[in-house]
Amino acid sequence: MEPTHYIVKDIKGRLNVRNDAGEIIDKLEKGTAVIVTETKGGVSEKGILAKISNGWVSMDFLVKAGENAPVVKVPDPAAISTPAPAIAEVGGRAPWMKIVLDEAANYGGYKEGEDPLKARIKNAYFNINAGGDKYDPTQIAWCAAFACWCLGKAGYPNPKTYSSQSFRPEWKTTTAGGNQSHMRKIAEPVYGCIIVWNDINTPSHGHVAFCYGKQADGRLIAIGGNQSDSLKFTARMPAGKEWGQVIVGFYVPENYADNVLDKFTAGELKLNQDTLNSGNLLKRGIKGKIGSESTR
């Protein structure tokens, strides 16, 4: 079947995600966007099952995104510089950003060593891989885990990694050359794209975050985890060396089509880092100078 966007219905509780053995490995909130790539039926009392990025869910609790969300038409690939992938954007701008902003509204502004953020990192973001909750977020970088978790919750494939550089297709490949990053590079930053920085002195390290807009001075506004040991907004140079790092690229999920709605609005070109951090977008507003955002 063609990959198709669905949304978890308005149900009581959460929808179980099971592995091939039938074991519950995740739970999805109502309203979560997923991409169904395969279906199978006749499996005991569960009825028809749908394959999503991290397992199987019951089709009984999914509704096609187009049935309760507007479909955004993608321009003719011949009219844009980079050919659009097969899957069109459904329901608005970069869908994963709703997840990112919801996390900021509930956990933003706290330090990684204090609850509720510390518990959230250990029990959610680090658990993109089994056993991740054993890691200490004050000792292990979590910017990549946060990015992967948000993308996964929105139903998009991701590298499921703790390494920022694994979002680069040229970096994370199999010996056969397959794209294990599940990302594709774009020429210019847009709302919601993934920004990857590389440490100049330690190329295997760096940072990763989501692009929220720009300041009037041209600096990119990034929202992400492990930014000054917190979940917050940071303004960074679009080019050149800063804090020992350089931007190596802008990325979106490989099955996410170019979307004209992701272009920055006029207001998103004159944002202010301090205003964003001290406002109501973070659970606990913060002020002060920004420290190093490097992945540990």
Residue pairs with C-beta under 8 A, 6 or more apart in sequence:
1 36
1 37
1 38
1 39
2 86
3 35
3 36
3 37
3 86
3 87
3 255
4 35
4 36
4 64
5 33
5 34
5 35
5 36
5 64
5 65
5 66
5 87
5 90
5 91
5 155
6 33
6 34
6 35
6 36
6 50
6 62
6 63
6 64
6 65
6 155
7 31
7 32
7 33
7 34
7 62
7 63
7 64
7 65
7 68
7 69
7 91
8 15
8 28
8 29
8 30
8 31
8 32
8 34
8 61
8 62
9 30
9 61
9 62
9 63
10 30
10 31
11 30
11 61
14 27
14 28
14 29
14 30
15 27
15 28
15 30
15 32
15 57
15 58
15 61
16 24
16 26
16 27
16 57
16 58
17 24
17 25
17 26
17 27
17 28
17 52
17 54
17 55
17 56
17 57
18 24
18 25
18 55
18 56
18 57
19 25
19 55
19 56
20 56
25 54
25 55
25 130
26 54
26 55
28 34
28 57
28 153
29 153
32 153
32 154
32 155
33 65
33 90
33 91
33 95
33 154
33 155
34 50
34 52
34 53
34 57
34 62
34 155
35 52
35 53
35 87
35 155
35 156
35 157
35 255
36 50
36 51
36 52
36 59
36 62
37 51
37 52
38 50
38 51
39 48
39 49
39 50
39 51
39 59
40 48
40 49
40 51
41 47
41 48
41 49
43 49
46 58
47 58
47 59
47 60
48 58
48 59
48 60
49 56
49 57
49 58
49 59
50 56
50 57
50 58
50 59
50 62
52 155
53 152
53 155
53 156
53 157
53 158
54 152
65 71
65 90
65 91
66 90
69 90
69 91
69 92
70 91
70 92
71 88
71 90
71 91
72 88
72 89
72 90
72 91
72 92
72 259
72 260
72 261
73 88
74 84
74 88
74 89
74 257
74 258
74 259
74 260
75 84
75 258
75 260
77 83
77 84
80 258
81 187
82 186
82 187
82 258
84 257
84 258
85 184
85 254
85 255
85 256
85 257
86 255
86 257
87 255
87 256
87 257
88 257
89 95
89 256
89 257
89 259
89 261
89 262
92 261
93 191
93 192
93 259
93 261
93 262
94 190
94 191
94 192
94 193
94 252
94 256
94 259
94 262
95 154
95 155
95 156
96 150
96 151
96 153
96 154
96 156
96 192
96 210
97 191
97 192
97 210
98 154
99 150
99 153
99 154
100 150
100 210
100 223
100 224
101 223
101 281
103 120
103 146
103 150
103 231
104 223
104 231
104 232
104 281
104 282
104 283
105 281
105 282
105 283
106 116
106 120
106 283
107 116
107 117
107 120
107 231
107 283
108 230
108 231
108 232
108 281
108 282
108 283
108 284
109 230
109 231
109 232
109 277
109 282
109 283
109 284
109 285
109 286
110 116
110 117
110 118
110 230
110 231
110 283
110 284
111 117
111 229
111 230
112 118
112 121
112 137
112 138
112 142
112 226
112 229
112 230
113 137
113 138
113 229
117 137
117 230
117 231
118 137
118 138
121 137
121 142
121 145
121 146
121 225
122 132
122 133
122 135
122 136
122 137
123 133
124 149
125 132
125 142
125 145
125 146
125 148
125 149
125 225
126 132
126 133
126 135
126 137
126 140
126 142
126 145
126 162
127 133
127 149
128 145
128 148
128 149
128 152
128 160
128 161
129 160
129 162
132 145
132 162
135 162
138 229
139 296
140 162
140 296
141 162
141 164
141 226
141 295
141 296
142 162
142 225
142 226
143 164
143 207
143 208
143 209
143 224
143 225
143 226
143 227
143 293
143 295
144 159
144 161
144 162
144 163
144 164
144 166
144 167
144 208
144 295
145 161
145 162
145 225
146 224
146 225
146 226
146 231
147 158
147 167
147 194
147 208
147 209
147 210
147 224
147 225
148 158
148 159
148 160
148 161
150 210
151 157
151 158
151 253
152 158
152 160
156 182
156 253
156 255
156 256
157 182
157 253
157 254
157 255
158 167
158 182
158 183
158 253
159 166
159 167
159 172
159 180
159 181
159 182
159 183
161 167
161 172
163 172
163 204
163 295
164 196
164 197
164 205
164 206
164 207
164 208
164 295
165 171
165 172
165 196
165 198
165 203
165 204
165 205
165 206
166 172
166 180
166 181
167 181
167 183
167 194
167 196
167 208
167 251
168 181
168 183
168 185
168 196
168 248
168 249
168 251
169 179
169 181
169 183
169 184
169 185
169 251
169 254
171 181
172 179
172 180
172 181
173 179
173 180
173 181
174 180
179 254
181 251
182 253
182 254
182 255
183 194
183 251
183 252
183 253
183 254
184 251
184 252
184 253
184 254
185 249
185 250
185 251
186 193
186 250
186 251
186 252
186 258
187 250
188 250
189 195
189 211
189 220
189 238
189 250
190 211
190 250
190 252
190 259
190 262
190 263
190 264
191 211
191 212
191 213
191 262
191 263
191 264
191 268
192 210
192 211
192 252
192 262
193 210
193 211
193 250
193 251
193 252
193 262
194 208
194 209
194 210
194 211
194 250
194 251
194 252
195 208
195 209
195 210
195 211
195 220
195 222
195 247
195 249
195 250
195 251
196 206
196 207
196 208
196 247
196 248
196 249
196 250
196 251
197 206
197 207
197 208
197 236
197 245
197 246
197 247
197 248
197 293
197 294
198 205
198 206
198 245
198 246
198 247
198 248
199 205
199 206
199 244
199 245
199 294
199 295
200 241
200 244
200 245
200 246
201 244
205 294
205 295
205 296
206 245
206 248
206 294
206 295
207 224
207 226
207 245
207 293
207 294
207 295
208 224
208 295
209 222
209 223
209 224
209 225
209 227
209 234
209 293
210 222
210 223
210 224
211 220
211 221
211 222
211 250
212 221
212 222
212 223
212 233
212 268
212 271
212 276
213 220
213 221
213 264
213 267
213 268
213 269
213 271
214 220
214 221
214 238
214 264
214 268
214 269
214 270
214 271
215 221
215 235
215 270
215 271
215 272
215 273
216 269
216 270
216 272
218 238
219 235
219 236
219 237
219 238
219 273
220 235
220 236
220 237
220 238
221 233
221 234
221 235
221 271
221 273
221 276
222 233
222 234
222 235
222 236
222 293
223 231
223 232
223 233
223 234
224 231
224 234
225 231
226 293
226 295
226 296
227 233
227 234
227 290
227 293
228 234
228 290
228 291
228 292
228 293
229 291
230 286
231 282
232 277
232 282
232 286
233 273
233 276
233 277
233 281
233 282
234 273
234 290
234 293
235 273
235 290
236 242
236 247
236 293
238 247
239 246
239 247
240 246
243 292
243 293
243 294
244 292
244 294
245 293
245 294
273 290
274 287
276 282
277 285
277 286
277 287
278 285
278 286
278 287
279 285
